[in-house]
Amino acid sequence: MANRKTAVSPLRIGILGCAHIARQFARDVAPSADVKVVAVASRQLDTAAEFSKSFGVARHYGHYAALLSDVNVDAIYLPLPNSMHADWAIQAAEAGKHVLCEKPLSLGLVQAQRMFEAARSHKVMLLEAYPYYFQPQTAAMLDILRAGDIGAVRSVQASFGFTLSNPGNNIRLNPQLGGGALLDAGSYALSLIRLVMGCAPQRVHAEATWAETGVDISLMATLCYADGRRAQLSCAMDTAYQRIATIAGSLGVIQTEFQNHTASRVGDNAYGYIPSRLSVRRGTANSIPYEDVVCGSGSGFRFAAEAFAQVVRQRDFDAIERAAQASLDNAATLEAIGQSARLGQAVEVVYAGGLI
């Protein structure tokens, strides 16, 4: 969070697109003193105008490129469909704008590499936005791991599933827009696995069920690491909502949800946010109870935007590079998982220059 002792100007953000997620973002960051949405763009000028009026945004444009030309915009929030991330992130970097990009960063490793190359070349910051990652609960989970409370991590199981709404015209079923359970939900589960494991797997083996449109409606994968550890990833768009992970260590176990947005109590939030569970068993015996860990709560959009504003303000390129490595690991792993599901066999996780 920003240092409140010194008054600083907020990071001026422009939003590319007016979809539901863009509206949630604008709504949730509005109270922040660290970031301010100052412009919005849509392919339809009237849509941008309505968004601007609804959320008190100063300027609106009828084309994404017009917003990138706005000299009073410091950074872009990029919530467009998955297939459009790479192109517009690169164009934003070329325009000198920092980029907070919705997950998944790209449709594959090569795209992700090009995006980071553009950001580095133009000396701007590119960050893949997983709102749960910036939740106080995630920080508490990492503190438990770093303290050695559960010993050495042996395995992780992470699952994210939900029931697909309006399947008739939902972009999640459109292969041309980067749809499918793996990219939409599995990317979240994989990001948590990468966060805990600290590296990409060496090999993956996945199986999927396919929708009529050709995208995966559900998928499960086993991830094998060079040091013998394993992880399991499950994602689906045809189940009841669940977003859960189990982290098994040599000396204990963590069970956690990884919600984007949280509240301190049920009914404590006007937007339906609810508490997120985190519990830890410190010990190896089944007679040892789990201890609940209570954490701060709030909108992951706001937490992510304020964290991004801080690294931009501090020009903390080292932090961005660490995040970039995780994003590249995830891009390579997602690509391998998708290949494995289509081929029906194990696939090595490969960078352009060779095995990880």
C-alpha positions in Angstrom: 0.0 0.0 0.0 1.1 3.6 -0.6 2.8 5.6 2.2 0.1 7.9 3.5 2.6 10.2 5.1 3.5 11.8 1.8 0.8 13.1 -0.6 1.2 11.5 -4.0 -0.8 11.8 -7.2 -2.9 8.8 -8.0 -1.9 6.5 -10.9 -4.2 7.7 -13.8 -5.8 4.6 -15.4 -7.6 4.2 -18.7 -9.8 1.1 -19.2 -9.9 -0.6 -22.6 -13.4 -2.1 -22.9 -16.7 -1.7 -21.1 -17.6 -5.3 -20.3 -19.0 -6.4 -16.9 -15.5 -7.0 -15.4 -14.5 -3.5 -16.5 -17.5 -2.1 -14.6 -16.6 -4.1 -11.5 -13.1 -2.8 -11.6 -14.2 0.9 -12.0 -16.7 0.5 -9.2 -14.3 -1.1 -6.8 -11.3 1.2 -7.3 -13.4 4.4 -7.2 -12.7 4.9 -3.4 -9.0 4.6 -3.7 -6.6 7.5 -3.3 -3.8 5.7 -5.1 -5.5 5.1 -8.4 -8.1 7.0 -10.5 -9.9 5.8 -13.6 -9.7 8.9 -15.9 -10.6 7.5 -19.3 -12.5 4.6 -20.9 -12.7 3.3 -24.5 -15.1 1.1 -26.4 -15.6 0.2 -30.0 -18.9 2.0 -29.7 -18.8 5.6 -28.6 -22.2 5.6 -27.0 -21.2 2.6 -24.8 -18.1 4.4 -23.6 -20.2 7.5 -22.9 -22.7 5.5 -20.8 -19.8 3.9 -18.9 -18.2 7.3 -18.4 -21.4 8.8 -17.0 -22.2 5.8 -14.8 -18.8 5.7 -13.1 -17.8 9.4 -13.1 -14.9 8.9 -15.6 -13.7 12.1 -17.1 -13.1 11.1 -20.7 -14.4 8.5 -23.1 -13.4 7.3 -26.6 -14.9 5.3 -29.4 -11.8 3.5 -30.2 -9.1 1.8 -28.1 -6.2 3.5 -30.0 -7.7 6.9 -29.1 -7.4 6.2 -25.4 -3.7 5.2 -25.9 -3.1 8.6 -27.4 -4.3 10.3 -24.2 -1.3 12.0 -22.6 -3.1 12.2 -19.3 -3.3 8.4 -18.9 -0.4 6.7 -17.1 -1.5 3.1 -17.3 -4.0 0.8 -18.9 -6.3 -1.8 -17.3 -6.8 -4.4 -20.0 -9.9 -6.6 -19.5 -10.6 -7.4 -23.2 -11.2 -11.1 -24.3 -8.1 -13.3 -24.0 -7.4 -13.3 -27.7 -6.9 -9.5 -27.6 -4.5 -9.2 -24.7 -1.2 -9.5 -26.6 -2.0 -7.0 -29.3 -3.4 -4.3 -27.1 -0.8 -4.7 -24.4 1.9 -4.3 -26.9 0.2 -1.2 -28.4 -0.2 0.2 -25.0 3.5 -0.3 -24.2 4.5 1.3 -27.5 2.3 4.3 -26.4 4.3 4.5 -23.2 1.5 3.2 -20.9 2.0 0.8 -18.1 -0.3 -2.2 -18.4 -2.3 -4.1 -15.8 -3.6 -7.0 -17.8 -6.4 -9.5 -16.9 -5.5 -13.1 -16.8 -4.6 -15.2 -18.7 -1.9 -12.8 -19.9 -1.8 -14.4 -23.4 -2.8 -17.4 -25.5 0.7 -18.9 -25.3 4.4 -18.5 -24.4 5.5 -16.7 -27.6 2.8 -14.0 -27.2 3.7 -13.5 -23.5 7.4 -13.1 -24.4 6.5 -10.5 -27.1 4.4 -8.6 -24.5 7.2 -8.4 -22.0 9.8 -7.6 -24.6 7.6 -4.6 -25.7 7.2 -3.5 -22.1 10.9 -3.7 -21.4 11.8 -2.0 -24.7 9.6 1.0 -23.9 10.5 1.1 -20.2 7.0 0.5 -18.9 5.6 -2.1 -16.5 3.4 -5.1 -17.5 1.7 -7.1 -14.8 -0.8 -10.0 -15.1 -3.7 -9.3 -12.8 -4.9 -12.1 -10.5 -6.9 -10.2 -7.9 -6.7 -13.0 -5.3 -3.0 -12.8 -5.4 -3.1 -9.3 -3.8 -5.6 -10.3 -1.0 -4.3 -10.2 2.6 -5.2 -13.9 2.8 -2.6 -14.7 0.1 0.0 -12.8 2.0 -0.9 -14.7 5.2 -0.7 -18.1 3.3 2.8 -17.2 2.0 3.9 -16.1 5.5 2.9 -19.6 6.8 4.9 -21.3 4.0 8.0 -19.1 4.5 7.9 -19.6 8.3 8.2 -23.4 7.6 5.0 -24.1 9.6 4.1 -27.0 7.2 7.7 -27.9 6.3 8.7 -28.6 2.7 5.8 -28.5 0.2 5.3 -31.9 -1.3 2.2 -31.4 -3.3 -0.6 -29.0 -4.2 -4.1 -29.6 -5.4 -6.0 -26.6 -6.8 -9.5 -26.5 -8.2 -11.7 -23.8 -9.7 -15.1 -24.6 -11.1 -18.4 -22.8 -11.7 -21.6 -23.1 -13.7 -21.4 -21.3 -17.0 -24.1 -18.5 -17.3 -25.8 -17.7 -20.6 -24.0 -20.5 -22.5 -25.7 -19.5 -25.8 -23.6 -16.4 -26.2 -20.9 -16.6 -23.6 -17.4 -15.7 -24.9 -16.0 -18.5 -22.7 -17.3 -21.0 -25.2 -15.7 -19.2 -28.2 -12.4 -20.7 -29.3 -11.5 -17.6 -31.4 -11.6 -15.5 -28.3 -9.5 -17.8 -26.2 -12.4 -19.5 -24.4 -12.4 -22.7 -22.4 -12.2 -23.8 -18.8 -8.4 -24.0 -18.8 -7.7 -20.4 -19.7 -10.6 -19.0 -17.8 -10.5 -20.9 -14.5 -7.5 -23.2 -14.8 -5.2 -20.2 -15.2 -6.2 -19.2 -11.6 -5.5 -22.6 -10.2 -2.2 -22.8 -12.0 -1.1 -19.4 -10.8 -1.7 -20.5 -7.2 0.3 -23.8 -7.9 3.1 -21.7 -9.3 3.0 -19.3 -6.4 3.4 -22.2 -3.9 5.8 -24.4 -5.9 8.0 -21.5 -7.0 8.7 -22.8 -10.5 7.1 -24.4 -13.5 6.6 -28.2 -13.8 8.8 -30.3 -16.1 6.0 -32.4 -17.6 2.1 -32.3 -17.6 -0.6 -34.8 -18.4 -4.2 -33.6 -18.9 -7.6 -34.9 -20.0 -10.5 -32.7 -20.9 -14.2 -32.9 -21.8 -15.0 -30.8 -24.9 -17.9 -28.5 -25.7 -19.6 -28.5 -29.1 -17.7 -25.3 -29.9 -14.4 -27.1 -29.5 -13.3 -25.5 -26.2 -12.7 -27.6 -23.0 -15.7 -27.5 -20.7 -13.7 -29.2 -18.0 -10.2 -30.4 -17.5 -7.9 -32.1 -15.0 -4.1 -32.2 -15.2 -1.2 -33.7 -13.3 2.0 -31.6 -13.1 5.3 -33.3 -12.5 8.3 -31.3 -11.2 12.0 -32.0 -11.7 12.5 -32.6 -8.0 9.8 -35.2 -7.8 7.0 -33.0 -6.4 3.6 -33.1 -8.1 0.5 -30.9 -8.3 -3.0 -31.5 -9.6 -5.1 -28.9 -11.3 -8.9 -29.1 -11.9 -11.1 -26.6 -13.7 -14.6 -26.7 -15.0 -17.5 -24.6 -16.3 -20.2 -27.2 -15.5 -20.0 -27.6 -11.8 -21.2 -25.8 -8.7 -18.9 -23.0 -7.6 -15.7 -24.1 -5.9 -12.3 -22.5 -5.7 -10.2 -24.5 -3.3 -6.6 -25.6 -2.7 -4.8 -28.1 -0.5 -1.1 -27.6 0.1 0.5 -30.7 1.7 3.9 -30.3 3.3 6.3 -32.6 5.2 5.1 -31.1 8.6 1.6 -29.9 8.0 -1.2 -28.9 5.6 -2.8 -25.7 4.4 -6.4 -25.7 3.1 -7.5 -22.5 1.5 -9.8 -20.8 -0.9 -8.4 -18.2 -3.2 -11.2 -15.7 -3.8 -10.8 -12.6 -5.9 -13.0 -10.5 -3.6 -13.7 -11.0 0.1 -15.7 -9.7 3.0 -15.3 -10.0 6.7 -18.7 -11.5 7.2 -21.6 -12.9 5.2 -23.9 -10.0 4.3 -21.2 -7.5 5.1 -20.8 -6.4 1.4 -23.2 -4.8 -0.9 -21.8 -6.7 -3.9 -22.2 -10.2 -2.5 -18.5 -10.7 -1.5 -18.2 -13.3 1.3 -15.4 -14.5 3.6 -12.7 -16.7 2.2 -11.4 -19.6 4.2 -7.8 -20.3 5.2 -6.8 -22.9 7.7 -3.6 -24.7 8.7 -2.7 -28.0 10.4 0.7 -27.7 12.1 1.8 -31.3 12.5 1.6 -34.7 10.8 -1.1 -36.5 12.9 -4.8 -36.6 12.1 -5.5 -35.7 15.7 -4.2 -32.2 15.2 -7.1 -29.8 14.4 -7.0 -27.2 11.7 -6.5 -23.6 12.9 -8.5 -20.9 11.1 -6.5 -17.9 10.0 -8.4 -14.6 10.0 -7.3 -12.0 7.4 -8.2 -8.6 6.1 -10.8 -8.4 3.3 -11.8 -6.3 0.4 -11.9 -6.1 -3.4 -9.1 -7.8 -5.2 -9.4 -5.3 -8.0 -8.6 -2.5 -5.6 -5.8 -4.4 -3.9 -4.3 -5.2 -7.3 -4.6 -1.7 -8.7 -3.1 -0.2 -5.6 -0.2 -2.6 -5.6 0.4 -1.9 -9.3 0.4 1.9 -8.5 3.0 1.3 -5.8 5.5 -0.6 -8.0 5.0 2.0 -10.8 5.5 4.9 -8.4 8.7 3.2 -6.9 9.8 2.0 -10.4 10.3 -1.4 -8.9 11.2 -3.2 -12.0 12.7 -6.1 -10.0 9.3 -6.9 -8.6 7.8 -6.8 -12.1 10.5 -9.1 -13.4 9.8 -11.6 -10.7 6.1 -11.5 -11.6 7.0 -11.7 -15.3 8.9 -15.0 -14.7 5.9 -16.5 -13.0 3.7 -15.3 -15.9 6.0 -16.9 -18.5 6.1 -20.1 -16.5 2.3 -20.1 -16.4 2.0 -19.3 -20.1 4.3 -22.2 -21.0 2.5 -24.6 -18.6 -1.0 -23.6 -19.9 0.2 -24.2 -23.4 1.6 -27.6 -22.5 -1.6 -28.6 -20.6 -3.7 -27.7 -23.6 -1.5 -29.7 -25.9 -1.6 -32.7 -23.6 -5.4 -32.6 -23.4 -5.7 -32.6 -27.2 -3.1 -35.2 -27.7 -4.1 -37.5 -24.9 -0.5 -37.9 -23.7 2.1 -36.3 -21.4 3.8 -33.2 -22.7 7.1 -31.6 -21.7 6.8 -27.9 -20.6 9.0 -26.1 -23.1 10.3 -22.6 -23.5 11.4 -21.4 -27.0 15.0 -22.0 -26.0 14.6 -25.5 -24.5 13.1 -27.3 -21.5 12.6 -25.3 -18.3 
